Amino acid sequence: MEGFLSQFCVLLLFLSDSIVSEATKYPHVTCGSVVKLVNKNFQVRLHSHDVKYGSGSGQQSVTGTSEKDDVNSYWSVKGLVNEPCKRGEPIACGAKVRLEHIITKKNLHSHLFKSPLSGNQEISAFGDNGEGDSGDNWTVVCSDDFWERDSSIRFKHLDTEAWLGVSGRTYGRPIHGQAEVVATSYPDGSSYWEAKEGVFVIPTEAKDFSNTIKDEL
């Protein structure tokens, strides 16, 4: 039954891209939304999969992919364990969030291991069923009041104060051509991300018929 539900959720995510494009766009990224994040500098989507690093932490790898239709690029936006957010609530600039990989149920994570290609700080996916540790916590850095869907934002790691980015290097097999995602000491052009395809949960007071379809997905 669990396997069937996972496959059903993946199918809904595929279908949701066309539904979202046809529905009235709510301007903010909200708690509970499931999104793909595109790096503005390198035009790759934040991605993970059941492939572990062969060095460093040995945890599940996180990369960037140029493929637009890969379901392994979906991430759920949620609050911290001790600071949960309300489903459908706009994510404020400065808010602390976790990003959970939809397929493997691990959180976007960083720590003081070195990344395998460039030697920057490693980014991995960590935890079980969406629960990990403080290395999963990020601050949303943006210039407006809230995380706008059409604006570029940055993610700053709470534990290490490093910035989520892309090194510009690419992997060989078994993940040939995928980009190395890293954390850097200072933000640069590779630190900017934008929410693209996904299912955007809408606050109750903002719902119309189309938005209700998105919400139920």
Summary of the structure (lengths in Angstrom):
residues: 217
radius of gyration: 16.3
end to end distance: 18.6
largest distance: 49.1
contacts: 723
relative contact order: 0.23
helix: 19%
strand: 38%
